Amino acid sequence: MGNKVHVKKGDLVYVLTGKDSGKKGKVLAVETDKDMILVEGVNMATKHKKPKSRNQQGGRITQELHIHSSNAMLVCNKCDRPTKVAKDILANGEKTRKCKRCGEVIDTISPAAE
């Protein structure tokens, strides 16, 4: 079973360290077993692809590589700033993620969805 990661697919994150520090991007994929995330437009690398069939195009392709989840911070929808995530459980059993800066609820997870 994988570890818990503070961001989800589709979240907007701010990159803290590395060659792309200061950039914002959308999370494309999360690998919980390695604590790695794939962020749109961050950690770009050039791959040399060989065509596998006659119709396929070969050449140099730039694509995103994974970064560690600790190097990214969630961006709040309301205050539009990087923030830590607070997790709360409501009285009806729903779990929420909140912005620690402004207190805005980022999203809720119903207990039936888990």
KEDONU-301321 format. One record per residue (C-alpha): x, y, z; residue in three letters. Coordinates in Angstrom, 1 decimal, m for minus. Example, Ala and Ser with C-alpha at 12.3 -4.5 7.8 and 13.67 -1.06 7.14 Angstrom:
BEGIN
+--------+--------+--------+------+
|     px |     py |     pz | code |
+--------+--------+--------+------+
|   12.3 |   m4.5 |    7.8 |  Ala |
|   13.7 |   m1.1 |    7.1 |  Ser |
+--------+--------+--------+------+
! end
This chain:
BEGIN
+--------+--------+--------+------+
|     px |     py |     pz | code |
+--------+--------+--------+------+
|    0.0 |    0.0 |    0.0 |  Met |
|    1.3 |    3.5 |   m0.9 |  Gly |
|    2.0 |    6.5 |    1.2 |  Asn |
|   m0.4 |    9.5 |    1.6 |  Lys |
|    0.5 |   12.4 |   m0.7 |  Val |
|   m0.8 |   16.0 |    0.1 |  His |
|   m1.8 |   16.7 |   m3.5 |  Val |
|   m4.1 |   15.0 |   m6.0 |  Lys |
|   m4.4 |   14.7 |   m9.7 |  Lys |
|   m5.8 |   18.0 |  m11.1 |  Gly |
|   m4.5 |   20.2 |   m8.3 |  Asp |
|   m2.5 |   23.4 |   m9.0 |  Leu |
|    0.9 |   23.3 |   m7.3 |  Val |
|    3.8 |   25.6 |   m6.8 |  Tyr |
|    7.3 |   24.1 |   m7.3 |  Val |
|    9.6 |   24.9 |   m4.4 |  Leu |
|   13.0 |   23.5 |   m5.5 |  Thr |
|   15.0 |   22.4 |   m8.5 |  Gly |
|   15.6 |   24.0 |  m11.9 |  Lys |
|   11.9 |   24.9 |  m12.2 |  Asp |
|   11.4 |   26.5 |   m8.8 |  Ser |
|    8.8 |   29.2 |   m8.7 |  Gly |
|    6.7 |   27.7 |  m11.5 |  Lys |
|    3.1 |   26.7 |  m11.1 |  Lys |
|    1.5 |   23.7 |  m12.9 |  Gly |
|   m1.3 |   21.2 |  m12.8 |  Lys |
|   m0.7 |   17.7 |  m11.4 |  Val |
|   m1.0 |   15.2 |  m14.2 |  Leu |
|   m0.3 |   12.0 |  m12.2 |  Ala |
|    0.5 |   10.9 |   m8.7 |  Val |
|    2.6 |    7.8 |   m7.8 |  Glu |
|    1.9 |    7.2 |   m4.1 |  Thr |
|    4.3 |    4.3 |   m3.7 |  Asp |
|    7.3 |    6.5 |   m4.6 |  Lys |
|    5.8 |    9.9 |   m3.4 |  Asp |
|    6.4 |   11.3 |   m6.9 |  Met |
|    4.1 |   13.6 |   m8.9 |  Ile |
|    4.1 |   14.6 |  m12.6 |  Leu |
|    3.5 |   18.4 |  m13.0 |  Val |
|    2.5 |   20.0 |  m16.4 |  Glu |
|    5.4 |   21.9 |  m17.9 |  Gly |
|    7.9 |   21.2 |  m15.0 |  Val |
|   11.1 |   19.1 |  m15.1 |  Asn |
|   11.1 |   18.8 |  m18.9 |  Met |
|   13.5 |   16.4 |  m20.6 |  Ala |
|   14.3 |   15.5 |  m24.2 |  Thr |
|   13.8 |   11.9 |  m25.1 |  Lys |
|   15.1 |   10.4 |  m28.4 |  His |
|   12.3 |    8.1 |  m29.7 |  Lys |
|   12.8 |    5.6 |  m32.5 |  Lys |
|    9.8 |    4.9 |  m34.8 |  Pro |
|    8.3 |    1.5 |  m34.0 |  Lys |
|    6.4 |    1.2 |  m37.2 |  Ser |
|    6.4 |    2.8 |  m40.7 |  Arg |
|    3.6 |    5.2 |  m39.8 |  Asn |
|    5.0 |    6.4 |  m36.5 |  Gln |
|    7.2 |    9.5 |  m36.3 |  Gln |
|   10.6 |    9.3 |  m34.6 |  Gly |
|   12.7 |   12.1 |  m33.3 |  Gly |
|   13.3 |   14.2 |  m30.2 |  Arg |
|   10.4 |   14.5 |  m27.9 |  Ile |
|   10.2 |   16.8 |  m24.8 |  Thr |
|    8.2 |   15.4 |  m21.9 |  Gln |
|    7.7 |   16.0 |  m18.2 |  Glu |
|    9.5 |   13.8 |  m15.7 |  Leu |
|    8.4 |   13.2 |  m12.1 |  His |
|    9.4 |   15.3 |   m9.1 |  Ile |
|    9.1 |   14.4 |   m5.4 |  His |
|    5.9 |   15.5 |   m3.8 |  Ser |
|    7.8 |   17.3 |   m1.0 |  Ser |
|    9.1 |   19.8 |   m3.6 |  Asn |
|    5.7 |   21.0 |   m4.5 |  Ala |
|    3.1 |   23.0 |   m2.5 |  Met |
|   m0.6 |   23.2 |   m3.1 |  Leu |
|   m2.0 |   26.6 |   m4.4 |  Val |
|   m5.2 |   27.7 |   m2.8 |  Cys |
|   m8.1 |   28.6 |   m5.1 |  Asn |
|   m9.2 |   31.6 |   m3.1 |  Lys |
|   m6.0 |   33.4 |   m2.0 |  Cys |
|   m4.0 |   32.1 |   m5.0 |  Asp |
|   m0.9 |   31.5 |   m2.9 |  Arg |
|    1.1 |   28.3 |   m2.0 |  Pro |
|   m0.2 |   26.9 |    1.3 |  Thr |
|    0.0 |   23.9 |    3.6 |  Lys |
|   m3.0 |   21.6 |    3.7 |  Val |
|   m5.2 |   21.1 |    6.9 |  Ala |
|   m7.3 |   18.0 |    7.0 |  Lys |
|  m10.6 |   18.0 |    8.9 |  Asp |
|  m13.5 |   15.5 |    9.5 |  Ile |
|  m16.9 |   17.0 |    9.6 |  Leu |
|  m19.8 |   15.8 |   11.8 |  Ala |
|  m21.5 |   13.9 |    8.9 |  Asn |
|  m18.2 |   12.0 |    8.3 |  Gly |
|  m17.0 |   13.9 |    5.2 |  Glu |
|  m13.3 |   14.7 |    5.1 |  Lys |
|  m12.1 |   18.1 |    3.9 |  Thr |
|   m8.8 |   19.7 |    2.8 |  Arg |
|   m8.5 |   23.3 |    3.9 |  Lys |
|   m6.1 |   26.1 |    3.1 |  Cys |
|   m4.1 |   26.9 |    6.3 |  Lys |
|   m3.7 |   30.6 |    5.2 |  Arg |
|   m7.3 |   31.6 |    4.6 |  Cys |
|   m9.3 |   28.6 |    5.9 |  Gly |
|  m11.0 |   28.1 |    2.6 |  Glu |
|  m12.2 |   24.5 |    1.9 |  Val |
|  m10.3 |   23.1 |   m1.1 |  Ile |
|  m12.4 |   20.0 |   m1.5 |  Asp |
|  m14.5 |   17.4 |    0.4 |  Thr |
|  m14.5 |   13.6 |    0.2 |  Ile |
|  m17.6 |   11.7 |    1.2 |  Ser |
|  m17.1 |    8.6 |    3.3 |  Pro |
|  m18.9 |    6.5 |    0.6 |  Ala |
|  m16.4 |    7.5 |   m2.1 |  Ala |
|  m13.4 |    5.9 |   m0.4 |  Glu |
+--------+--------+--------+------+
! end
